[in-house]
Amino acid sequence: RPGQPVMACERLLSGEFKKYNNNAGYTSDDDRNTPQAFSHFTYVLSNGQAIVVDIQGSTADVYTDPQVHSPGMQYGQGDLGMRGIALFFGTHKCNSICIGLGLSQFQADFGGTQMALPGFAGGLNFGLGVGGSTGGLLTF
């Protein structure tokens, strides 16, 4: 943006830094269920319109620098669209969190979730500008 520089800051992540999945289908062999279930959850919550991947950060469930895939490829160069979504689900194995949340298995036609999602009736809004990644922290 000529004449309008952008800067993003985030707090220092302490502890061991790990990459749990990426935007091209990699999923770690780590025994952590939360990162993979989080990606799956974002797909379900968005009604199949987006998935947050490239989950990396501290082992205390504080994540940074995610990438979003969407059917319309609206989240920058790393957004691989339906191919990226399929790559995630090609390697994802539903875990106890996915099952506990009632998350559906991936389907070409989105099947949804059995879980009631109070406060999310309008769907998931990532609050991102078109053409970039989030550059923010995801915490739970």
N, CA, C and O atoms as a MOPAC input file, in Angstrom:
PM7 MOZYME 1SCF
protein

 N      0.85000 1    -1.16700 1     0.00000 1
 C      0.00000 1     0.00000 1     0.00000 1
 C      0.89600 1     1.23100 1     0.00000 1
 O      1.36100 1     1.65600 1     1.05800 1
 N      1.13600 1     1.78800 1    -1.13100 1
 C      2.01300 1     2.96200 1    -1.20700 1
 C      1.51000 1     4.09100 1    -0.31100 1
 O      0.34000 1     4.47200 1    -0.35300 1
 N      2.42300 1     4.61000 1     0.49500 1
 C      2.09400 1     5.72300 1     1.37700 1
 C      1.30300 1     5.32400 1     2.61300 1
 O      1.00500 1     6.17700 1     3.45000 1
 N      0.96300 1     4.07500 1     2.74400 1
 C      0.20000 1     3.59200 1     3.90000 1
 C      0.84900 1     2.31200 1     4.43300 1
 O      0.28600 1     1.22700 1     4.28900 1
 N      2.03000 1     2.43500 1     5.04900 1
 C      2.70900 1     1.23800 1     5.53800 1
 C      1.87900 1     0.53200 1     6.60900 1
 O      1.10500 1     1.16000 1     7.33200 1
 N      2.05800 1    -0.76800 1     6.69300 1
 C      1.34000 1    -1.58900 1     7.65800 1
 C      2.36400 1    -2.29900 1     8.53500 1
 O      3.38300 1    -2.78900 1     8.04600 1
 N      2.08100 1    -2.34900 1     9.83800 1
 C      2.95400 1    -3.06900 1    10.74400 1
 C      2.09400 1    -3.90400 1    11.68100 1
 O      1.09300 1    -3.42300 1    12.21100 1
 N      2.47900 1    -5.12700 1    11.87700 1
 C      1.76900 1    -6.00000 1    12.81400 1
 C      2.71900 1    -6.37900 1    13.93500 1
 O      3.88400 1    -6.68900 1    13.68800 1
 N      2.23300 1    -6.35700 1    15.15100 1
 C      3.02500 1    -6.73700 1    16.32100 1
 C      2.26700 1    -7.79600 1    17.10000 1
 O      1.03600 1    -7.82900 1    17.09000 1
 N      2.99400 1    -8.63900 1    17.75600 1
 C      2.38300 1    -9.62100 1    18.63500 1
 C      3.31900 1    -9.86400 1    19.79700 1
 O      4.51600 1    -9.58900 1    19.72000 1
 N      2.76100 1   -10.38100 1    20.87000 1
 C      3.59600 1   -10.64100 1    22.03800 1
 C      4.56000 1   -11.78700 1    21.73800 1
 O      4.32100 1   -12.60600 1    20.85000 1
 N      5.63400 1   -11.82600 1    22.48600 1
 C      6.61900 1   -12.88100 1    22.34900 1
 C      6.02300 1   -14.18600 1    22.84100 1
 O      5.48400 1   -14.25400 1    23.94600 1
 N      6.11900 1   -15.21800 1    22.02400 1
 C      5.62900 1   -16.53100 1    22.42000 1
 C      6.72300 1   -17.23700 1    23.20700 1
 O      7.84500 1   -17.40300 1    22.72600 1
 N      6.38500 1   -17.64700 1    24.40700 1
 C      7.38200 1   -18.34500 1    25.22000 1
 C      7.15200 1   -19.84400 1    25.12800 1
 O      6.08400 1   -20.29900 1    24.71800 1
 N      8.15300 1   -20.58900 1    25.50900 1
 C      8.05300 1   -22.04600 1    25.46800 1
 C      8.51100 1   -22.58400 1    24.12700 1
 O      9.01000 1   -21.85000 1    23.27500 1
 N      8.33000 1   -23.87400 1    23.96400 1
 C      8.73300 1   -24.54400 1    22.73000 1
 C      7.81600 1   -24.12700 1    21.58000 1
 O      6.59500 1   -24.09500 1    21.73900 1
 N      8.39800 1   -23.80800 1    20.42400 1
 C      7.64900 1   -23.41200 1    19.23400 1
 C      7.52900 1   -24.62600 1    18.32600 1
 O      8.52400 1   -25.29000 1    18.03500 1
 N      6.31200 1   -24.91700 1    17.87900 1
 C      6.07500 1   -26.07700 1    17.02700 1
 C      5.18900 1   -25.71000 1    15.84900 1
 O      4.37700 1   -24.78800 1    15.93400 1
 N      5.34900 1   -26.43400 1    14.75300 1
 C      4.46300 1   -26.32500 1    13.59900 1
 C      3.57600 1   -27.55700 1    13.60800 1
 O      4.06800 1   -28.68300 1    13.54300 1
 N      2.25600 1   -27.34400 1    13.69000 1
 C      1.31100 1   -28.44900 1    13.81200 1
 C      0.68700 1   -28.85600 1    12.47900 1
 O      0.41300 1   -30.03600 1    12.26000 1
 N      0.46100 1   -27.89500 1    11.59100 1
 C      0.03200 1   -28.19500 1    10.22800 1
 C      0.42600 1   -27.03000 1     9.34400 1
 O      0.78300 1   -25.96400 1     9.84700 1
 N      0.36600 1   -27.21700 1     8.03200 1
 C      0.69500 1   -26.11200 1     7.14100 1
 C     -0.39600 1   -25.95700 1     6.09100 1
 O     -1.42800 1   -26.62400 1     6.15900 1
 N     -0.16900 1   -25.08100 1     5.12500 1
 C     -1.21100 1   -24.82300 1     4.12900 1
 C     -1.15700 1   -25.79200 1     2.94800 1
 O     -1.89400 1   -25.62100 1     1.97700 1
 N     -0.29500 1   -26.80300 1     3.02100 1
 C     -0.18000 1   -27.75600 1     1.91700 1
 C     -0.45100 1   -29.19800 1     2.35000 1
 O     -0.03600 1   -30.13500 1     1.66700 1
 N     -1.14200 1   -29.38600 1     3.47300 1
 C     -1.55800 1   -30.71900 1     3.86800 1
 C     -0.72800 1   -31.39600 1     4.93700 1
 O     -1.12700 1   -32.44500 1     5.44300 1
 N      0.42100 1   -30.82700 1     5.30000 1
 C      1.24600 1   -31.42800 1     6.35400 1
 C      0.50500 1   -31.37000 1     7.68500 1
 O     -0.05700 1   -30.33300 1     8.03700 1
 N      0.50200 1   -32.47000 1     8.42200 1
 C      0.06300 1   -32.48700 1     9.81000 1
 C      1.13900 1   -33.19200 1    10.61900 1
 O      1.65800 1   -34.22900 1    10.20600 1
 N      1.47100 1   -32.62900 1    11.76500 1
 C      2.55100 1   -33.18800 1    12.58400 1
 C      2.12800 1   -34.50000 1    13.22000 1
 O      0.93900 1   -34.79000 1    13.35600 1
 N      3.11500 1   -35.28100 1    13.60300 1
 C      2.86100 1   -36.52400 1    14.32000 1
 C      2.72900 1   -36.27000 1    15.81700 1
 O      2.61100 1   -37.20500 1    16.61000 1
 N      2.75000 1   -34.99700 1    16.19200 1
 C      2.63900 1   -34.60300 1    17.58700 1
 C      1.34400 1   -35.15300 1    18.18200 1
 O      0.35700 1   -35.33500 1    17.46800 1
 N      1.34900 1   -35.40900 1    19.45900 1
 C      0.15800 1   -35.96300 1    20.09400 1
 C     -0.87600 1   -34.90700 1    20.49200 1
 O     -1.84600 1   -35.22500 1    21.17900 1
 N     -0.68300 1   -33.67700 1    20.07800 1
 C     -1.62600 1   -32.58900 1    20.39300 1
 C     -2.84200 1   -32.68000 1    19.47500 1
 O     -2.68900 1   -32.67200 1    18.25400 1
 N     -4.03000 1   -32.76500 1    20.03100 1
 C     -5.26300 1   -32.83100 1    19.25600 1
 C     -5.82500 1   -31.46100 1    18.92400 1
 O     -6.49600 1   -31.29700 1    17.90500 1
 N     -5.55900 1   -30.46800 1    19.77700 1
 C     -6.18100 1   -29.15200 1    19.62900 1
 C     -5.90700 1   -28.48800 1    18.28200 1
 O     -6.85500 1   -28.01700 1    17.65400 1
 N     -4.65900 1   -28.42500 1    17.80200 1
 C     -4.41500 1   -27.70500 1    16.54000 1
 C     -5.18800 1   -28.28200 1    15.35400 1
 O     -5.75900 1   -27.53000 1    14.56400 1
 N     -5.21200 1   -29.61900 1    15.22000 1
 C     -5.90500 1   -30.22300 1    14.08000 1
 C     -7.41500 1   -30.05300 1    14.21900 1
 O     -8.11000 1   -29.78800 1    13.23800 1
 N     -7.91800 1   -30.20700 1    15.44200 1
 C     -9.35300 1   -30.02100 1    15.67800 1
 C     -9.75800 1   -28.56700 1    15.44300 1
 O    -10.85400 1   -28.29700 1    14.95200 1
 N     -8.87200 1   -27.62800 1    15.79300 1
 C     -9.17200 1   -26.22000 1    15.55600 1
 C     -9.35200 1   -25.96100 1    14.06600 1
 O    -10.31400 1   -25.30700 1    13.66300 1
 N     -8.43300 1   -26.47100 1    13.24200 1
 C     -8.57300 1   -26.28400 1    11.79400 1
 C     -9.88900 1   -26.87400 1    11.30500 1
 O    -10.61800 1   -26.22700 1    10.55300 1
 N    -10.19500 1   -28.08800 1    11.72200 1
 C    -11.44100 1   -28.74500 1    11.31900 1
 C    -12.64100 1   -27.91400 1    11.77400 1
 O    -13.58800 1   -27.72600 1    11.01200 1
 N    -12.60600 1   -27.41600 1    13.00900 1
 C    -13.69600 1   -26.61300 1    13.57100 1
 C    -13.94000 1   -25.35000 1    12.73900 1
 O    -15.09100 1   -24.98200 1    12.50400 1
 N    -12.86900 1   -24.68300 1    12.29000 1
 C    -13.05600 1   -23.45400 1    11.51500 1
 C    -13.76200 1   -23.73300 1    10.19500 1
 O    -14.54400 1   -22.90700 1     9.72400 1
 N    -13.49400 1   -24.88900 1     9.59500 1
 C    -14.17200 1   -25.27100 1     8.35800 1
 C    -15.66300 1   -25.48000 1     8.60900 1
 O    -16.50400 1   -24.99800 1     7.85000 1
 N    -15.97600 1   -26.20200 1     9.67900 1
 C    -17.37600 1   -26.47100 1    10.00400 1
 C    -18.10200 1   -25.18100 1    10.35700 1
 O    -19.20500 1   -24.93700 1     9.86700 1
 N    -17.49400 1   -24.35400 1    11.20300 1
 C    -18.14300 1   -23.12500 1    11.65600 1
 C    -18.39800 1   -22.15300 1    10.51000 1
 O    -19.36200 1   -21.38800 1    10.54900 1
 N    -17.54100 1   -22.17800 1     9.49000 1
 C    -17.71000 1   -21.27600 1     8.35300 1
 C    -18.62200 1   -21.87200 1     7.27900 1
 O    -18.74200 1   -21.31600 1     6.18700 1
 N    -19.25500 1   -22.98700 1     7.58400 1
 C    -20.10400 1   -23.67500 1     6.60600 1
 C    -19.34300 1   -24.02700 1     5.33700 1
 O    -19.88000 1   -23.93300 1     4.23400 1
 N    -18.08800 1   -24.43300 1     5.49900 1
 C    -17.27600 1   -24.86000 1     4.37200 1
 C    -16.73500 1   -23.72400 1     3.52400 1
 O    -16.25800 1   -23.95400 1     2.41300 1
 N    -16.80200 1   -22.48700 1     4.03700 1
 C    -16.33900 1   -21.33800 1     3.26200 1
 C    -14.91300 1   -20.92800 1     3.58200 1
 O    -14.35300 1   -20.07000 1     2.89900 1
 N    -14.31300 1   -21.52400 1     4.61000 1
 C    -12.93400 1   -21.19200 1     4.97800 1
 C    -12.41100 1   -22.23700 1     5.95000 1
 O    -13.17800 1   -22.91700 1     6.63100 1
 N    -11.09600 1   -22.34900 1     6.00100 1
 C    -10.44300 1   -23.18800 1     7.00100 1
 C     -9.14200 1   -22.49600 1     7.39100 1
 O     -8.40200 1   -22.02400 1     6.52800 1
 N     -8.86600 1   -22.43600 1     8.68400 1
 C     -7.62400 1   -21.84900 1     9.18300 1
 C     -6.61100 1   -22.97800 1     9.32700 1
 O     -6.84600 1   -23.95500 1    10.03900 1
 N     -5.48700 1   -22.83100 1     8.64400 1
 C     -4.41800 1   -23.83000 1     8.67300 1
 C     -3.09500 1   -23.12500 1     8.95400 1
 O     -3.08000 1   -21.95600 1     9.34000 1
 N     -2.00700 1   -23.82300 1     8.76100 1
 C     -0.67100 1   -23.31300 1     9.04900 1
 C     -0.57400 1   -22.96700 1    10.52900 1
 O     -0.05900 1   -21.91600 1    10.91000 1
 N     -1.08500 1   -23.88100 1    11.35500 1
 C     -1.12000 1   -23.68300 1    12.79500 1
 C      0.26200 1   -23.94800 1    13.36200 1
 O      0.81500 1   -25.03900 1    13.22300 1
 N      0.80600 1   -22.92700 1    14.00300 1
 C      2.13300 1   -23.00700 1    14.59700 1
 C      2.16900 1   -22.08000 1    15.79500 1
 O      1.43500 1   -21.09300 1    15.85300 1
 N      3.01100 1   -22.39500 1    16.73300 1
 C      3.13100 1   -21.54900 1    17.91300 1
 C      3.63600 1   -22.33100 1    19.09900 1
 O      4.31600 1   -23.34700 1    18.95700 1
 N      3.28900 1   -21.83500 1    20.28200 1
 C      3.79900 1   -22.44900 1    21.50200 1
 C      2.99900 1   -23.69000 1    21.84900 1
 O      1.88000 1   -23.88100 1    21.37200 1
 N      3.57900 1   -24.51300 1    22.67200 1
 C      2.89800 1   -25.72200 1    23.10700 1
 C      1.81200 1   -25.41000 1    24.13800 1
 O      1.15900 1   -26.32600 1    24.63800 1
 N      1.61200 1   -24.13000 1    24.46200 1
 C      0.56600 1   -23.71600 1    25.40400 1
 C     -0.68900 1   -23.26300 1    24.65300 1
 O     -1.47600 1   -22.48100 1    25.18600 1
 N     -0.88200 1   -23.74000 1    23.43400 1
 C     -2.04200 1   -23.39800 1    22.60900 1
 C     -2.16300 1   -21.90400 1    22.33000 1
 O     -3.26300 1   -21.35300 1    22.36500 1
 N     -1.04600 1   -21.25200 1    22.05600 1
 C     -1.03700 1   -19.88200 1    21.56200 1
 C     -0.40700 1   -19.96100 1    20.17600 1
 O      0.75800 1   -20.33100 1    20.03000 1
 N     -1.19600 1   -19.60700 1    19.15800 1
 C     -0.77800 1   -19.80300 1    17.77300 1
 C     -0.57800 1   -18.47100 1    17.07100 1
 O     -1.16100 1   -17.45700 1    17.45300 1
 N      0.25600 1   -18.49000 1    16.03700 1
 C      0.57900 1   -17.27100 1    15.31200 1
 C      0.67600 1   -17.55400 1    13.82200 1
 O      0.87800 1   -18.69500 1    13.40600 1
 N      0.53200 1   -16.51300 1    13.03100 1
 C      0.76900 1   -16.54000 1    11.59300 1
 C     -0.01700 1   -17.62000 1    10.84100 1
 O      0.57000 1   -18.37600 1    10.06700 1
 N     -1.33000 1   -17.70300 1    11.05600 1
 C     -2.11800 1   -18.71200 1    10.33500 1
 C     -2.36600 1   -18.31200 1     8.88700 1
 O     -2.14800 1   -17.16500 1     8.49500 1
 N     -2.82000 1   -19.27000 1     8.11100 1
 C     -3.24900 1   -19.04600 1     6.72600 1
 C     -4.68700 1   -19.52600 1     6.60800 1
 O     -5.08000 1   -20.50200 1     7.24600 1
 N     -5.46100 1   -18.84000 1     5.79300 1
 C     -6.84300 1   -19.24000 1     5.55000 1
 C     -6.97300 1   -19.71300 1     4.10800 1
 O     -6.48600 1   -19.06000 1     3.18400 1
 N     -7.63900 1   -20.86500 1     3.92000 1
 C     -8.02600 1   -21.34100 1     2.58900 1
 C     -9.51800 1   -21.09400 1     2.44200 1
 O    -10.27500 1   -21.27300 1     3.39600 1
 N     -9.94500 1   -20.68600 1     1.25900 1
 C    -11.37100 1   -20.45400 1     0.99100 1
 C    -11.66800 1   -20.85200 1    -0.45400 1
 O    -10.79300 1   -20.76400 1    -1.31500 1
 N    -12.90900 1   -21.29400 1    -0.72400 1
 C    -13.25000 1   -21.66500 1    -2.09800 1
 C    -12.98100 1   -20.54400 1    -3.10300 1
 O    -12.62500 1   -20.81900 1    -4.24900 1
 N    -13.14600 1   -19.29400 1    -2.69400 1
 C    -12.93400 1   -18.16300 1    -3.59000 1
 C    -11.50500 1   -17.64900 1    -3.62000 1
 O    -11.21100 1   -16.67400 1    -4.31200 1
 N    -10.60800 1   -18.29900 1    -2.87300 1
 C     -9.18700 1   -17.90800 1    -2.82000 1
 C     -9.02400 1   -16.42000 1    -2.54100 1
 O     -8.31900 1   -15.71800 1    -3.26600 1
 N     -9.67900 1   -15.94400 1    -1.48800 1
 C     -9.69700 1   -14.51300 1    -1.18600 1
 C     -8.72500 1   -14.07700 1    -0.09600 1
 O     -8.72800 1   -12.90700 1     0.28700 1
 N     -7.88500 1   -14.99200 1     0.42000 1
 C     -7.00100 1   -14.64600 1     1.53200 1
 C     -5.52500 1   -14.67800 1     1.16100 1
 O     -4.71400 1   -15.23200 1     1.90300 1
 N     -5.17400 1   -14.10500 1     0.04800 1
 C     -3.77500 1   -13.94800 1    -0.31400 1
 C     -3.19000 1   -15.11600 1    -1.07500 1
 O     -3.88300 1   -16.07700 1    -1.40600 1
 N     -1.89400 1   -15.01500 1    -1.34900 1
 C     -1.20400 1   -15.99600 1    -2.18300 1
 C     -1.14800 1   -17.38300 1    -1.55500 1
 O     -1.07100 1   -18.38000 1    -2.27300 1
 N     -1.18500 1   -17.46200 1    -0.23300 1
 C     -1.14300 1   -18.75300 1     0.43600 1
 C     -2.47300 1   -19.47900 1     0.46200 1
 O     -2.54000 1   -20.64900 1     0.83900 1
 N     -3.54600 1   -18.78200 1     0.05600 1
 C     -4.88200 1   -19.38700 1     0.01900 1
 C     -4.96000 1   -20.29100 1    -1.19600 1
 O     -5.04600 1   -19.81600 1    -2.32800 1
 N     -4.93000 1   -21.59000 1    -0.96200 1
 C     -4.93000 1   -22.55900 1    -2.05800 1
 C     -6.33400 1   -23.02100 1    -2.44000 1
 O     -6.49000 1   -23.97700 1    -3.19900 1
 N     -7.34800 1   -22.34600 1    -1.91700 1
 C     -8.72400 1   -22.63900 1    -2.30100 1
 C     -9.14700 1   -24.04700 1    -1.92200 1
 O     -8.72300 1   -24.58400 1    -0.89900 1
 N     -9.99300 1   -24.64000 1    -2.76400 1
 C    -10.50700 1   -25.98600 1    -2.50500 1
 C     -9.38000 1   -27.01900 1    -2.47900 1
 O     -9.47400 1   -28.02100 1    -1.77000 1
 N     -8.33000 1   -26.78200 1    -3.23700 1
 C     -7.18200 1   -27.69200 1    -3.21600 1
 C     -6.56400 1   -27.71100 1    -1.82300 1
 O     -6.25400 1   -28.78200 1    -1.30100 1
 N     -6.38100 1   -26.54000 1    -1.21500 1
 C     -5.82300 1   -26.45800 1     0.13300 1
 C     -6.72600 1   -27.11400 1     1.16500 1
 O     -6.24900 1   -27.79100 1     2.07500 1
 N     -8.02800 1   -26.91300 1     1.02200 1
 C     -8.99100 1   -27.53900 1     1.93000 1
 C     -8.90000 1   -29.06200 1     1.79700 1
 O     -8.86200 1   -29.77800 1     2.79800 1
 N     -8.86700 1   -29.54600 1     0.56200 1
 C     -8.76600 1   -30.99000 1     0.31900 1
 C     -7.43400 1   -31.54300 1     0.83100 1
 O     -7.38600 1   -32.66400 1     1.33800 1
 N     -6.35000 1   -30.76800 1     0.70200 1
 C     -5.05400 1   -31.21600 1     1.21300 1
 C     -5.11000 1   -31.40500 1     2.72400 1
 O     -4.58100 1   -32.38800 1     3.24400 1
 N     -5.75100 1   -30.46800 1     3.43900 1
 C     -5.87000 1   -30.62300 1     4.88600 1
 C     -6.63700 1   -31.90100 1     5.22200 1
 O     -6.17000 1   -32.72500 1     6.00800 1
 N     -7.82000 1   -32.05900 1     4.62100 1
 C     -8.65000 1   -33.20400 1     4.96200 1
 C     -8.09300 1   -34.51900 1     4.42600 1
 O     -8.48600 1   -35.59200 1     4.88600 1
 N     -7.18300 1   -34.44400 1     3.45900 1
 C     -6.52300 1   -35.65100 1     2.97200 1
 C     -5.56900 1   -36.25100 1     3.98500 1
 O     -5.28700 1   -37.44800 1     3.93700 1
 N     -5.06800 1   -35.43400 1     4.90400 1
 C     -4.13600 1   -35.91900 1     5.92700 1
 C     -4.73400 1   -35.87200 1     7.32700 1
 O     -4.19800 1   -36.49100 1     8.24600 1
 N     -5.82600 1   -35.15400 1     7.50500 1
 C     -6.43700 1   -35.01000 1     8.83700 1
 C     -7.11000 1   -36.30400 1     9.27500 1
 O     -7.83700 1   -36.93800 1     8.51100 1
 N     -6.85100 1   -36.67700 1    10.51700 1
 C     -7.55300 1   -37.79600 1    11.13500 1
 C     -8.33500 1   -37.21300 1    12.29500 1
 O     -7.75200 1   -36.64300 1    13.21700 1
 N     -9.65800 1   -37.35300 1    12.25400 1
 C    -10.46400 1   -36.82600 1    13.34900 1
 C     -9.97300 1   -37.42900 1    14.66100 1
 O     -9.67900 1   -38.62100 1    14.75100 1
 N     -9.89300 1   -36.57400 1    15.66900 1
 C     -9.40800 1   -37.01100 1    16.97000 1
 C    -10.51900 1   -36.86300 1    18.00600 1
 O    -11.66200 1   -36.56900 1    17.65400 1
 N    -10.19800 1   -37.05900 1    19.25200 1
 C    -11.21400 1   -37.02900 1    20.30100 1
 C    -11.91000 1   -35.67700 1    20.41100 1
 O    -13.08400 1   -35.61900 1    20.77900 1
 N    -11.21200 1   -34.59400 1    20.10000 1
 C    -11.84900 1   -33.27100 1    20.14200 1
 C    -12.84300 1   -33.13300 1    18.99200 1
 O    -13.96400 1   -32.67000 1    19.20100 1
 N    -12.45000 1   -33.52400 1    17.79100 1
 C    -13.36800 1   -33.48300 1    16.64200 1
 C    -14.63300 1   -34.28000 1    16.95000 1
 O    -15.74900 1   -33.82200 1    16.70600 1
 N    -14.43800 1   -35.47000 1    17.48700 1
 C    -15.57200 1   -36.33700 1    17.80300 1
 C    -16.42400 1   -35.72400 1    18.90200 1
 O    -17.65100 1   -35.71800 1    18.81000 1
 N    -15.77200 1   -35.20500 1    19.94800 1
 C    -16.49300 1   -34.58300 1    21.04800 1
 C    -17.30800 1   -33.37600 1    20.62100 1
 O    -18.37000 1   -33.10900 1    21.18400 1
 N    -16.81700 1   -32.64300 1    19.62600 1
 C    -17.53900 1   -31.47600 1    19.10800 1
 C    -18.59500 1   -31.86200 1    18.08100 1
 O    -19.39700 1   -31.02400 1    17.66900 1
 N    -18.59900 1   -33.10700 1    17.67100 1
 C    -19.58000 1   -33.54800 1    16.67800 1
 C    -19.27100 1   -33.04000 1    15.29000 1
 O    -20.18300 1   -32.85100 1    14.48600 1
 N    -17.99200 1   -32.81400 1    14.98600 1
 C    -17.61000 1   -32.28700 1    13.67700 1
 C    -17.78700 1   -33.35200 1    12.61000 1
 O    -17.47300 1   -34.52300 1    12.82200 1
 N    -18.29300 1   -32.92900 1    11.46000 1
 C    -18.52400 1   -33.85500 1    10.35800 1
 C    -17.21000 1   -34.25700 1     9.71100 1
 O    -16.19900 1   -33.57200 1     9.86500 1
 N    -17.22700 1   -35.34400 1     9.00100 1
 C    -16.11600 1   -35.71700 1     8.14300 1
 C    -16.16900 1   -34.79700 1     6.92500 1
 O    -17.24500 1   -34.32100 1     6.56500 1
 N    -15.03100 1   -34.54000 1     6.28700 1
 C    -14.99300 1   -33.68900 1     5.10100 1
 C    -15.79400 1   -34.32800 1     3.98000 1
 O    -15.69200 1   -35.52900 1     3.73300 1
 N    -16.59500 1   -33.50700 1     3.30100 1
 C    -17.36000 1   -33.94100 1     2.13300 1
 C    -17.29200 1   -32.82300 1     1.10000 1
 O    -17.11800 1   -31.65900 1     1.46200 1
 N    -17.42400 1   -33.15600 1    -0.15900 1
 C    -17.44700 1   -32.11300 1    -1.18500 1
 C    -18.60300 1   -31.15600 1    -0.92900 1
 O    -18.45200 1   -29.94300 1    -1.08100 1
 N    -19.74600 1   -31.69100 1    -0.54300 1
 C    -20.87500 1   -30.85600 1    -0.13200 1
 C    -20.87800 1   -30.84000 1     1.37700 1
 O    -21.13000 1   -31.86400 1     2.01200 1
 N    -20.60000 1   -29.68800 1     1.95700 1
 C    -20.43600 1   -29.54900 1     3.39400 1
 C    -21.62000 1   -30.11800 1     4.15900 1
 O    -22.77300 1   -29.80500 1     3.86400 1
 N    -21.32000 1   -30.96200 1     5.15000 1
 C    -22.36100 1   -31.62200 1     5.92500 1
 C    -22.66400 1   -30.97500 1     7.25400 1
 O    -23.72000 1   -31.24900 1     7.82300 1
 N    -21.79500 1   -30.12900 1     7.78200 1
 C    -22.08100 1   -29.42700 1     9.02700 1
 C    -21.63600 1   -30.16300 1    10.26600 1
 O    -20.82500 1   -31.08800 1    10.21100 1
 N    -22.18100 1   -29.73400 1    11.37900 1
 C    -21.83500 1   -30.27600 1    12.67800 1
 C    -23.09700 1   -30.57200 1    13.46200 1
 O    -24.14800 1   -29.98700 1    13.20100 1
 N    -22.99900 1   -31.46100 1    14.40500 1
 C    -24.11400 1   -31.75700 1    15.29400 1
 C    -24.08300 1   -30.82700 1    16.49900 1
 O    -25.03300 1   -30.78600 1    17.28100 1
 N    -22.99800 1   -30.08400 1    16.65000 1
 C    -22.79700 1   -29.25500 1    17.83400 1
 C    -23.57900 1   -27.95400 1    17.74300 1
 O    -23.54800 1   -27.27800 1    16.71500 1
 N    -24.28300 1   -27.59800 1    18.82000 1
 C    -24.94100 1   -26.29400 1    18.88200 1
 C    -23.85500 1   -25.24500 1    19.06800 1
 O    -22.97600 1   -25.40400 1    19.91500 1
 N    -23.90800 1   -24.18700 1    18.29300 1
 C    -22.88100 1   -23.15300 1    18.35800 1
 C    -23.51000 1   -21.82500 1    18.76800 1
 O    -23.69400 1   -20.95200 1    17.92000 1
 N    -23.84400 1   -21.64900 1    20.04600 1
 C    -24.46800 1   -20.40300 1    20.47400 1
 C    -23.55900 1   -19.21400 1    20.19100 1
 O    -22.35100 1   -19.27300 1    20.42000 1
 N    -24.14500 1   -18.15100 1    19.69800 1
 C    -23.37700 1   -16.95200 1    19.40900 1
 C    -22.71500 1   -16.95300 1    18.04800 1
 O    -22.08700 1   -15.96500 1    17.67000 1
 N    -22.84100 1   -18.03800 1    17.30500 1
 C    -22.20100 1   -18.12600 1    15.99800 1
 C    -23.21200 1   -18.32700 1    14.88000 1
 O    -22.86900 1   -18.85900 1    13.82400 1
 N    -24.44200 1   -17.91300 1    15.09700 1
 C    -25.49600 1   -18.13700 1    14.10300 1
 C    -25.17000 1   -17.48300 1    12.77100 1
 O    -25.58500 1   -17.98000 1    11.72400 1
 N    -24.43300 1   -16.37600 1    12.79100 1
 C    -24.10500 1   -15.67300 1    11.55500 1
 C    -22.90600 1   -16.24400 1    10.83100 1
 O    -22.50900 1   -15.71700 1     9.79200 1
 N    -22.32200 1   -17.30400 1    11.35000 1
 C    -21.14800 1   -17.88800 1    10.71400 1
 C    -19.87200 1   -17.29000 1    11.26400 1
 O    -19.90700 1   -16.48100 1    12.19100 1
 N    -18.76800 1   -17.68000 1    10.70600 1
 C    -17.46000 1   -17.28600 1    11.18500 1
 C    -16.92700 1   -16.13200 1    10.35400 1
 O    -16.86300 1   -16.22900 1     9.12900 1
 N    -16.54700 1   -15.04900 1    11.00200 1
 C    -15.95200 1   -13.90700 1    10.32400 1
 C    -14.51800 1   -13.80500 1    10.78900 1
 O    -14.26300 1   -13.53000 1    11.96200 1
 N    -13.58100 1   -14.02200 1     9.89200 1
 C    -12.18200 1   -14.00000 1    10.27000 1
 C    -11.64100 1   -12.59100 1    10.44600 1
 O    -10.55600 1   -12.42600 1    11.00300 1
 N    -12.35800 1   -11.57100 1     9.99300 1
 C    -11.89900 1   -10.20200 1    10.15900 1
 C    -10.61700 1    -9.90800 1     9.40800 1
 O     -9.78100 1    -9.14100 1     9.88500 1
 N    -10.45400 1   -10.50000 1     8.25400 1
 C     -9.23600 1   -10.30700 1     7.47200 1
 C     -9.50900 1    -9.41200 1     6.27600 1
 O    -10.60400 1    -9.41900 1     5.71300 1
 N     -8.51500 1    -8.65700 1     5.90600 1
 C     -8.59500 1    -7.91700 1     4.66900 1
 C     -8.29600 1    -8.83800 1     3.50800 1
 O     -7.46000 1    -9.73200 1     3.64100 1
 N     -8.93500 1    -8.65600 1     2.39900 1
 C     -8.66300 1    -9.48300 1     1.23200 1
 C     -7.22000 1    -9.26900 1     0.80400 1
 O     -6.73200 1    -8.14100 1     0.74700 1
 N     -6.54800 1   -10.37300 1     0.50700 1
 C     -5.18800 1   -10.27800 1    -0.00800 1
 C     -4.10500 1   -10.47400 1     1.01800 1
 O     -2.94300 1   -10.20000 1     0.71800 1
 N     -4.42200 1   -10.94000 1     2.22800 1
 C     -3.37000 1   -11.14500 1     3.19600 1
 C     -3.73200 1   -12.20400 1     4.19800 1
 O     -4.88800 1   -12.61600 1     4.29300 1
 N     -2.73800 1   -12.64800 1     4.95000 1
 C     -3.01600 1   -13.58800 1     6.02100 1
 C     -3.36600 1   -12.80400 1     7.26600 1
 O     -3.28900 1   -11.57600 1     7.26400 1
 N     -3.74600 1   -13.48600 1     8.32100 1
 C     -4.21700 1   -12.81900 1     9.52600 1
 C     -3.11100 1   -12.05500 1    10.22200 1
 O     -3.32600 1   -10.92900 1    10.67000 1
 N     -1.93300 1   -12.64600 1    10.32100 1
 C     -0.83700 1   -11.99000 1    11.02000 1
 C     -1.11700 1   -11.78900 1    12.49600 1
 O     -0.39000 1   -11.04300 1    13.15200 1
 N     -2.13700 1   -12.42100 1    13.04300 1
 C     -2.48100 1   -12.22000 1    14.43700 1
 C     -2.34600 1   -13.49700 1    15.23700 1
 O     -1.92800 1   -14.53400 1    14.72200 1
 N     -2.70800 1   -13.40400 1    16.51300 1
 C     -2.63900 1   -14.55400 1    17.39500 1
 C     -3.99200 1   -15.22600 1    17.48300 1
 O     -5.02700 1   -14.55900 1    17.47500 1
 N     -3.98400 1   -16.52000 1    17.56500 1
 C     -5.18400 1   -17.30200 1    17.83200 1
 C     -4.97100 1   -17.93200 1    19.18800 1
 O     -4.01200 1   -18.67900 1    19.38100 1
 N     -5.85300 1   -17.64300 1    20.13200 1
 C     -5.68200 1   -18.20400 1    21.46900 1
 C     -6.95500 1   -18.87700 1    21.92100 1
 O     -8.04800 1   -18.40600 1    21.60600 1
 N     -6.84000 1   -19.95900 1    22.64600 1
 C     -7.99400 1   -20.51600 1    23.30400 1
 C     -7.61900 1   -20.94800 1    24.67900 1
 O     -8.46300 1   -21.45500 1    25.41900 1

